[in-house]
């Protein structure tokens, strides 16, 4: 009888451990937006957003365009036009900040779209 009780305890411990492991996988954190980090990173000369709402709103339009599978080249050109610049790095930086901080679930889509892009 002691052996059966010992086996049941080991099986119960194994079942609990498995349940805890499964719960940990299910409860793993997902990528989430970090609006504060985005605002800090785009509060630099060159963008001149009139306020935080405008900066966040613009960043969300970038996220929407990435989600709609707009090509990276077209996205960069639109951002450059919106900010009246020919500087690829200014446009690329804003795109990177928006996707990384406001819609990290779109990072893979952005990477796929940007593969092979050469700044012009």
C-alpha atoms as one frame of an Amber mdcrd trajectory, in Angstrom:
protein
   0.000   0.000   0.000   2.857   2.406   0.797   4.242   1.856  -2.691   0.920
   2.703  -4.316   0.631   5.897  -2.234   4.209   6.844  -3.193   3.500   6.261
  -6.879   0.326   8.367  -6.669   2.256  11.177  -4.978   4.906  11.104  -7.706
   2.208  11.020 -10.387   0.377  13.905  -8.714   3.588  15.903  -8.481   4.266
  15.212 -12.151   0.740  16.231 -13.106   0.996  19.452 -11.093   4.384  20.234
 -12.600   3.003  19.625 -16.070   0.000  21.810 -15.361   2.189  24.613 -14.042
   4.443  24.348 -17.105   1.463  24.414 -19.450   0.029  27.413 -17.620   3.361
  29.223 -17.902   3.346  28.712 -21.660  -0.241  29.880 -22.002   0.300  32.860
 -19.694   3.496  34.016 -21.401   3.442  37.775 -21.898   2.638  39.070 -25.358
   4.228  42.021 -27.061   2.576  45.180 -25.876   2.736  48.825 -26.757   4.948
  51.237 -24.846   3.536  54.664 -25.603   5.825  56.455 -23.152   8.961  55.001
 -24.767   7.656  56.019 -28.182   7.018  59.596 -27.049  10.455  59.877 -25.476
  12.129  58.531 -28.609  10.324  60.788 -31.083  10.636  63.956 -29.032  13.652
  65.041 -31.027  14.206  67.905 -33.467  12.910  67.252 -36.954   9.509  65.796
 -36.166   8.066  68.765 -34.273   4.803  67.138 -33.255   2.591  69.806 -31.676
   1.639  67.510 -28.794   1.727  63.917 -27.555  -1.631  63.065 -29.130  -0.377
  64.095 -32.569   2.797  62.037 -32.150   0.865  58.960 -31.025  -1.731  59.417
 -33.759   0.953  59.619 -36.428   2.715  56.567 -35.037  -0.544  54.645 -35.123
  -0.990  55.515 -38.797   2.410  53.954 -39.403   1.244  50.833 -37.583  -1.914
  50.749 -39.685   0.080  51.034 -42.911   2.427  48.232 -41.863  -0.556  46.054
 -40.927  -2.071  46.790 -44.347   1.186  45.455 -45.861   2.265  48.726 -47.441
   5.714  48.287 -48.941   8.577  49.596 -46.851   9.789  51.807 -49.722   6.358
  53.421 -50.024   6.110  53.858 -46.256   9.512  55.555 -46.050   8.628  57.845
 -48.942   5.338  58.843 -47.301   7.011  59.609 -43.971   9.717  61.634 -45.702
   7.058  63.589 -47.606   5.022  64.185 -44.448   8.054  65.689 -42.720   9.381
  67.495 -45.791  12.744  65.779 -45.700  14.902  63.762 -48.036  16.655  62.132
 -45.088  15.975  58.386 -45.167  17.272  58.007 -41.610  14.759  60.467 -40.214
  11.910  58.554 -41.846  13.321  55.129 -41.018  13.866  56.077 -37.398  10.267
  57.186 -36.924   8.960  54.011 -38.582  11.195  51.894 -36.377  10.092  53.672
 -33.200   6.401  53.449 -34.064   6.473  49.744 -34.833   8.780  48.768 -31.972
   6.914  50.758 -29.334   3.307  51.107 -30.519   2.647  47.892 -32.434   5.371
  45.334 -31.720   3.166  42.579 -33.122   3.858  44.152 -36.552   7.658  43.885
 -36.298   7.747  40.713 -38.400   5.611  42.296 -41.126   7.876  45.351 -41.203
  10.992  43.181 -41.445   9.482  41.188 -44.287   8.584  44.364 -46.162  11.986
  45.979 -45.576  14.023  42.951 -46.697  16.342  44.033 -49.482  15.417  47.717
 -49.227  18.209  50.072 -50.222  17.855  53.713 -49.113  17.603  56.178 -51.990
